[in-house]
């Protein structure tokens, strides 16, 4: 039989061993400690998504427990599809790679089969409602002096990033509803490239989300008198229209109010229903932050906490206000994935009508 001393020593060792595993000082290292996080932006440098994504990347690392190095990678193509698919199909699923997407929810809602990995299975960390402010060159005949002059526009040329982009499709629908003839040119790599095309007069009508509009378009085109704002896209929740947070206080009408001003009646009909269906997708999840499917739960938890912290970061708000013209506020939480999935649910008959409309885009 062991002596009392031996028993006491064994008990002490057991207590110390337990304390070593339970003590906060010996807790497991934060998930992102010593790691590098790649933020993939699914558009080319120079556009709104890129500008916003880079401001995000410069500040998010401070809020991620473990303080990883954060880098930005651009991967444009097919209206954002190339980068979005890369995150789900190729990128590592270990939490070190995430997508900073624009308009991908709409592309999925339009044609889910284009994704070999179901986009709904991505791990959506945060979402941001979207809008765009649409503007026209002031020298479009017979002269654009105020927004309502748009119904008189001659030789209107709309620019878009891709034939099936949500923004380009919304602009087309708006002019078909107004009954204004136009040409449609797509294929620009980014909003920056489209803005240059506008300055060169290759196109004379385009739309930008708040970062690109306030950061680049307003100072170089609007304030110089080269262009004027015409309308913005409201947020539509399926029932009512709302002013996007970034546009509160801006003296530009939403499209449905511009329509009513010039037509004397509210918009209605098949094209209007298609237009609202796009707004309902982009209005809920225009920008998405997502990790690949199957990313570690610890990575998801760390990123959710970090983005919640970013929403209250004064330094981030200050830089975003200067660089983008507004401060992005992210919806973040455990229900984000379901919210994004719901936004992508479009009735089959609406999807078919939308696909047919896009296929018949004018040249």
PENOR-V991499 format. One record per residue. N is the residue number from 1. RES is the residue in three letters. PSI is psi in radians with two decimals (999 if undefined). OMEGA is omega in whole degrees, -180 to 180 (999 if undefined). NEAR is the number of other C-alpha atoms within 10 Angstrom. Layout:
BEGIN
((N;RES;PSI;OMEGA;NEAR) (N;RES;PSI;OMEGA;NEAR))
END
This chain:
BEGIN
((1;UNK;2.38;-179;5) (2;UNK;2.64;180;6) (3;UNK;2.85;177;8) (4;UNK;-0.63;180;9) (5;UNK;-0.74;180;9) (6;UNK;-0.71;180;11) (7;UNK;-0.70;-180;11) (8;UNK;-0.71;180;11) (9;UNK;-0.74;180;12) (10;UNK;-0.71;179;11) (11;UNK;-0.72;180;12) (12;UNK;-0.73;179;12) (13;UNK;-0.71;180;11) (14;UNK;-0.74;179;12) (15;UNK;-0.76;-180;11) (16;UNK;-0.67;179;11) (17;UNK;-0.74;179;11) (18;UNK;-0.74;-179;11) (19;UNK;-0.64;-179;12) (20;UNK;-0.64;-179;13) (21;UNK;-0.49;-176;12) (22;UNK;-0.34;-175;11) (23;UNK;2.33;177;9) (24;UNK;-0.52;-179;9) (25;UNK;-0.31;179;9) (26;UNK;0.35;180;10) (27;UNK;2.82;180;10) (28;UNK;2.49;180;8) (29;UNK;2.64;175;11) (30;UNK;2.56;-175;14) (31;UNK;-0.73;-173;19) (32;UNK;0.09;180;21) (33;UNK;2.22;178;13) (34;UNK;0.12;-178;12) (35;UNK;2.92;173;14) (36;UNK;2.29;-180;16) (37;UNK;2.18;177;19) (38;UNK;2.19;176;19) (39;UNK;1.91;-179;24) (40;UNK;2.09;176;26) (41;UNK;2.20;-172;27) (42;UNK;0.45;172;30) (43;UNK;2.89;-177;29) (44;UNK;2.81;175;21) (45;UNK;2.60;175;20) (46;UNK;-0.17;-179;16) (47;UNK;-3.08;-177;23) (48;UNK;-0.78;-178;24) (49;UNK;-0.74;179;25) (50;UNK;-0.79;-179;27) (51;UNK;-0.80;-179;18) (52;UNK;-0.71;-179;20) (53;UNK;-0.61;-179;22) (54;UNK;-0.64;175;19) (55;UNK;-0.74;177;16) (56;UNK;-0.84;-176;21) (57;UNK;-0.57;-179;18) (58;UNK;-0.37;-174;15) (59;UNK;-0.42;-172;19) (60;UNK;-0.54;-177;20) (61;UNK;-0.58;-180;22) (62;UNK;-0.41;-175;17) (63;UNK;-0.15;179;19) (64;UNK;2.13;179;23) (65;UNK;2.18;-176;16) (66;UNK;-0.25;175;16) (67;UNK;1.11;179;18) (68;UNK;2.82;169;20) (69;UNK;2.38;-179;17) (70;UNK;2.22;177;20) (71;UNK;2.75;179;15) (72;UNK;2.39;175;19) (73;UNK;2.24;177;19) (74;UNK;2.41;176;17) (75;UNK;1.57;-176;17) (76;UNK;3.07;175;19) (77;UNK;2.43;176;18) (78;UNK;0.76;177;18) (79;UNK;0.54;179;26) (80;UNK;-0.13;-176;24) (81;UNK;-0.66;-176;21) (82;UNK;-0.89;-180;14) (83;UNK;-0.71;-179;25) (84;UNK;-0.73;179;28) (85;UNK;-0.61;179;21) (86;UNK;-0.75;-178;17) (87;UNK;-0.65;-179;24) (88;UNK;-0.51;-172;25) (89;UNK;-0.51;-171;16) (90;UNK;-0.71;-172;9) (91;UNK;2.61;177;19) (92;UNK;2.55;-177;16) (93;UNK;0.51;-175;17) (94;UNK;0.20;179;15) (95;UNK;-0.04;-177;25) (96;UNK;0.08;-176;20) (97;UNK;2.27;177;20) (98;UNK;2.73;-179;28) (99;UNK;2.49;173;30) (100;UNK;1.65;-166;30) (101;UNK;2.60;170;26) (102;UNK;2.33;172;27) (103;UNK;0.16;-178;22) (104;UNK;-0.55;178;27) (105;UNK;-0.70;178;26) (106;UNK;-0.76;-179;26) (107;UNK;-0.65;177;21) (108;UNK;-0.80;-179;19) (109;UNK;-0.60;-180;22) (110;UNK;-0.76;-174;25) (111;UNK;1.39;-176;12) (112;UNK;-0.53;-175;16) (113;UNK;-0.20;177;11) (114;UNK;-0.31;-180;13) (115;UNK;2.05;176;16) (116;UNK;-0.61;171;10) (117;UNK;2.10;-175;17) (118;UNK;2.11;-178;15) (119;UNK;-0.49;179;26) (120;UNK;-0.31;-179;19) (121;UNK;-0.09;175;15) (122;UNK;2.73;180;21) (123;UNK;1.61;-178;22) (124;UNK;2.08;-176;28) (125;UNK;-0.71;-178;28) (126;UNK;2.65;179;26) (127;UNK;2.73;-179;24) (128;UNK;2.19;176;20) (129;UNK;2.70;-175;24) (130;UNK;2.80;175;24) (131;UNK;2.95;171;24) (132;UNK;2.60;175;21) (133;UNK;2.17;-175;24) (134;UNK;2.43;-172;22) (135;UNK;2.76;-176;24) (136;UNK;2.58;175;27) (137;UNK;2.42;-178;24) (138;UNK;-0.38;-178;21) (139;UNK;0.13;174;16) (140;UNK;2.25;-178;21) (141;UNK;2.50;4;14) (142;UNK;0.33;-177;13) (143;UNK;2.12;-178;14) (144;UNK;1.81;-180;22) (145;UNK;-0.48;177;16) (146;UNK;2.86;-172;11) (147;UNK;-0.69;-177;17) (148;UNK;-0.24;177;15) (149;UNK;-0.24;-175;16) (150;UNK;-0.50;-179;23) (151;UNK;-0.20;178;16) (152;UNK;-0.04;-172;15) (153;UNK;2.40;177;19) (154;UNK;2.50;179;14) (155;UNK;0.80;180;14) (156;UNK;2.33;180;21) (157;UNK;1.96;-179;20) (158;UNK;2.38;175;23) (159;UNK;2.57;180;28) (160;UNK;2.78;180;27) (161;UNK;-0.58;-179;23) (162;UNK;2.71;-179;20) (163;UNK;-0.54;-177;21) (164;UNK;0.36;178;22) (165;UNK;2.54;-180;21) (166;UNK;-0.76;-177;27) (167;UNK;-0.81;179;27) (168;UNK;-0.69;180;22) (169;UNK;-0.69;178;21) (170;UNK;-0.71;179;19) (171;UNK;-0.77;177;22) (172;UNK;-0.82;-180;25) (173;UNK;-0.70;-180;18) (174;UNK;-0.78;-177;20) (175;UNK;-0.51;173;17) (176;UNK;-0.64;176;14) (177;UNK;-0.70;180;17) (178;UNK;-0.33;-178;17) (179;UNK;0.53;-180;11) (180;UNK;2.12;180;16) (181;UNK;2.65;-179;15) (182;UNK;2.82;165;18) (183;UNK;2.76;-175;14) (184;UNK;2.09;179;19) (185;UNK;2.17;180;20) (186;UNK;2.98;177;18) (187;UNK;0.13;178;16) (188;UNK;2.42;-173;19) (189;UNK;-0.48;-177;21) (190;UNK;2.98;176;23) (191;UNK;-0.58;178;28) (192;UNK;-0.73;179;20) (193;UNK;-0.67;179;17) (194;UNK;-0.63;179;27) (195;UNK;-0.71;176;28) (196;UNK;-0.68;178;12) (197;UNK;-0.59;178;16) (198;UNK;-0.72;179;22) (199;UNK;-0.52;178;16) (200;UNK;-0.02;180;10) (201;UNK;0.36;173;14) (202;UNK;-0.63;173;15) (203;UNK;2.85;178;24) (204;UNK;0.15;175;23) (205;UNK;2.32;-180;27) (206;UNK;2.95;178;24) (207;UNK;2.52;178;29) (208;UNK;2.54;173;23) (209;UNK;2.87;-172;22) (210;UNK;-0.73;-180;26) (211;UNK;-0.82;-179;26) (212;UNK;-0.64;-177;26) (213;UNK;-0.94;-177;26) (214;UNK;-0.56;-177;22) (215;UNK;-0.50;-174;19) (216;UNK;-0.88;-175;22) (217;UNK;-0.85;-176;24) (218;UNK;-0.85;-179;20) (219;UNK;-0.51;-174;12) (220;UNK;-0.41;-178;16) (221;UNK;-0.75;-176;21) (222;UNK;-0.90;-177;19) (223;UNK;-0.39;178;11) (224;UNK;-0.15;-180;11) (225;UNK;0.09;-179;14) (226;UNK;-0.45;180;16) (227;UNK;2.88;175;24) (228;UNK;2.58;175;23) (229;UNK;2.53;-177;26) (230;UNK;-0.89;178;22) (231;UNK;2.90;174;24) (232;UNK;2.86;179;25) (233;UNK;2.09;179;26) (234;UNK;2.90;171;26) (235;UNK;2.28;-179;23) (236;UNK;2.12;-177;21) (237;UNK;0.25;-178;17) (238;UNK;-0.27;-179;13) (239;UNK;-0.81;-175;8) (240;UNK;2.81;178;8) (241;UNK;2.48;-179;17) (242;UNK;2.68;178;14) (243;UNK;2.17;177;17) (244;UNK;2.53;-178;18) (245;UNK;-0.69;-176;15) (246;UNK;-0.29;-175;19) (247;UNK;0.11;178;17) (248;UNK;2.22;-178;10) (249;UNK;-0.09;179;8) (250;UNK;2.33;-175;9) (251;UNK;1.08;175;9) (252;UNK;2.42;-179;17) (253;UNK;2.57;168;19) (254;UNK;2.80;-174;20) (255;UNK;-0.80;-175;19) (256;UNK;-0.53;178;19) (257;UNK;-0.62;174;17) (258;UNK;-0.77;179;21) (259;UNK;-0.84;-178;21) (260;UNK;-0.61;179;13) (261;UNK;-0.76;-175;13) (262;UNK;-0.41;-177;14) (263;UNK;-0.36;-180;12) (264;UNK;0.19;179;10) (265;UNK;2.85;-180;11) (266;UNK;2.58;177;12) (267;UNK;2.59;180;19) (268;UNK;3.05;176;10) (269;UNK;-3.09;-174;8) (270;UNK;-0.82;-178;11) (271;UNK;-0.62;179;17) (272;UNK;-0.68;178;16) (273;UNK;-0.66;177;15) (274;UNK;-0.77;179;18) (275;UNK;-0.82;-179;19) (276;UNK;-0.58;180;20) (277;UNK;-0.63;177;25) (278;UNK;-0.74;179;25) (279;UNK;-0.64;-177;28) (280;UNK;-0.53;177;25) (281;UNK;-0.97;-177;30) (282;UNK;-0.55;180;29) (283;UNK;-0.43;179;25) (284;UNK;-0.69;-171;23) (285;UNK;1.08;179;29) (286;UNK;-0.84;173;24) (287;UNK;2.46;-178;21) (288;UNK;2.39;169;24) (289;UNK;2.13;-173;25) (290;UNK;2.47;169;28) (291;UNK;2.79;179;29) (292;UNK;2.77;176;28) (293;UNK;2.45;178;21) (294;UNK;0.21;178;14) (295;UNK;2.61;-177;19) (296;UNK;2.41;177;16) (297;UNK;-0.59;180;13) (298;UNK;-0.61;178;13) (299;UNK;-0.74;179;19) (300;UNK;-0.80;-180;20) (301;UNK;-0.73;-179;15) (302;UNK;-0.71;-179;19) (303;UNK;-0.67;177;25) (304;UNK;-0.78;180;22) (305;UNK;-0.67;-178;17) (306;UNK;-0.76;-178;19) (307;UNK;-0.61;174;25) (308;UNK;-0.69;177;17) (309;UNK;-0.65;180;14) (310;UNK;-0.63;180;23) (311;UNK;-0.43;-179;16) (312;UNK;0.24;-175;11) (313;UNK;2.03;-178;15) (314;UNK;-0.67;-180;10) (315;UNK;-0.72;177;11) (316;UNK;-0.78;-180;18) (317;UNK;-0.69;-179;20) (318;UNK;-0.81;-180;14) (319;UNK;-0.72;180;17) (320;UNK;-0.72;180;21) (321;UNK;-0.70;-180;16) (322;UNK;-0.78;-174;13) (323;UNK;-0.59;-172;18) (324;UNK;-0.36;-177;23) (325;UNK;-0.03;176;20) (326;UNK;2.94;-180;19) (327;UNK;1.96;178;20) (328;UNK;2.29;175;21) (329;UNK;2.14;-175;18) (330;UNK;2.43;169;18) (331;UNK;2.09;-173;20) (332;UNK;2.44;179;21) (333;UNK;3.06;-177;17) (334;UNK;-0.32;-180;13) (335;UNK;0.06;-176;12) (336;UNK;-0.73;-178;19) (337;UNK;-0.76;-179;19) (338;UNK;-0.65;178;12) (339;UNK;-0.78;179;16) (340;UNK;-0.75;180;22) (341;UNK;-0.72;-180;18) (342;UNK;-0.69;-180;14) (343;UNK;-0.49;-178;23) (344;UNK;-0.02;-178;26) (345;UNK;1.83;-180;17) (346;UNK;2.40;180;18) (347;UNK;2.43;-177;10) (348;UNK;-0.68;-178;11) (349;UNK;-0.58;177;9) (350;UNK;-0.72;178;16) (351;UNK;-0.74;-180;18) (352;UNK;-0.74;180;13) (353;UNK;-0.68;180;16) (354;UNK;-0.76;179;21) (355;UNK;-0.71;179;14) (356;UNK;-0.70;-180;11) (357;UNK;-0.77;-180;17) (358;UNK;-0.70;-179;18) (359;UNK;-0.53;-177;11) (360;UNK;0.47;179;10) (361;UNK;2.41;179;14) (362;UNK;2.65;-180;12) (363;UNK;999;999;8))
END
